[in-house]
């Protein structure tokens, strides 16, 4: 069963926090206990994984699984952790899940689940690693985030759209850089 589209969120940019890495590690452990051998790895991605830049305080994770049918069979285990299951949610061969903080009522974690070897996964990892390795480009990204937040403070999807062209351009460079290293 697919949960309704995630709730509309306003855009809040926060200074970097060591809590983001702690949340990522704690969620990775919870996912491992729920998914067992289906889960191969969990990668912390997105702005909360890039040192020194403002970010929405929502931790993005990529759980890498053996295959999507095995993950789909464990949908109830993901739900038991408190996640909403949104299916592909616009990206083929991905499963998207959201976790809301029980105390604040705000989104806390987003899962972008992919099967090992999925074509859509490397761009996320390349972008993260490229910005980590190039602090000035990370600062340029932060400037894009601030610009987009000023344009679309009450709609995170419009905020994402407002920075999408910049991301796609840098993503091409990041993938070339990533592929040159392997």
HUFEN-V653809 format. One line per field, one symbol per residue. ss: DSSP state (H for helix, E for strand, L for the rest). phi: phi as a letter, one per 20 degrees, with the letter a starting at -180 (. if undefined). burial: b if it has 24 or more other C-alpha atoms within 12 Angstrom, else e. A space follows every 10 residues. Layout:
BEGIN
ss=???
phi=???
burial=???
END
This chain:
BEGIN
ss=LLLLLLLLLL LLLELLLHHH HHHHHHHHHH HHHHHHHHEE EEEEELHHHL LLLLELLLEE EEEEELLHHH HHLLHHHHHH LLEEELLLLL LLLLEEEEEE LLLLLLEEEE EEEEELLLLL LHHHHHHHHH HHHLHHHHHH HHHHHHHHHH HLLLLHHHHH HHHHHHHHHH HHHHHHHHHH HL
phi=.efgggffde dcdcfgcfff fffgfffgff fffedlffee acdecmffed fncfbffcee cdfedfafgf fgfdgfffff eoeeddmfln cgmccdcccd ffeemdfdbc ddecfgnfff fgfffffgff ffecgfffff fgffffffff fcfdbfffgf ffdfffffff gffffffgff ed
burial=eeeeebeebe bbbeeebeeb bebbbebbee bbebbeebbb bbbbbbbbbb bbbbbbbbbb bbbbbebbee bbebbeebbe bbbbbbbeee eebbbbbbbb eeeeeebbbb bbbbbbebeb bbbbbbbbbb bbeeeebbee bbebbbebbe eeeeebeebb eebeebbeeb beebbeeeee ee
END
